[in-house]
Amino acid sequence: MRDWAALRACLAPWGALKSQPASDWQGPGPLPPALADFYREVGPWGETFHASVGAVGLTIAAGGNPVEVPPLHKLWARQAGFAWSRSPAEPLPGWPAQWLVIALEGSNPFVLDRDSGAVLFHFSGCGHWREPRVFAPDLAMALGGIATVANALGALGDEALDDDYTLKDSSRDFAARALAEFTGDSGQAQAMLAAWQWYL
């Protein structure tokens, strides 16, 4: 059983959290149980800057482009450009039906495989989706891991970078140790960073 309180603590620095019912899901079919649990128990919500836009979700500064995690009612819309083109009625070829984008780092998706429960990471612009990298074995470890890396960098502040604004080796090691503590397995942590190609 995932420690939801610990996961909420990891994600809380990156935006407001709010329990969200599965009925907020706008997509076809039932919401996968892992996502239903996550949005109910953790609930990435974020800030509301404009009433017409609503909550924007979490923005996690983990180095490079921030990782954006939408609130549940906007999750289906995040599939645009991946699962479908102009509308869900126009599916894009090559995108597996069991894949669901759960977060974006720039244009690069973190994807929940609804069959295996694993979270994949893929670089956009590769021309195909045949070679995804397994980032984490489940949703909670994936998003908690991203937040753990971001929190480690935040703890270092300006000291994370050298005079050329490059991440110091010591800073990368610090973040890797924090991730290993979160996952409970240094090998798992290194595999996640490699799949993400985080400062490699």
Summary of the structure (lengths in Angstrom):
residues: 200
radius of gyration: 16.6
end to end distance: 32.1
largest distance: 51.2
contacts: 588
relative contact order: 0.13
helix: 39%
strand: 18%
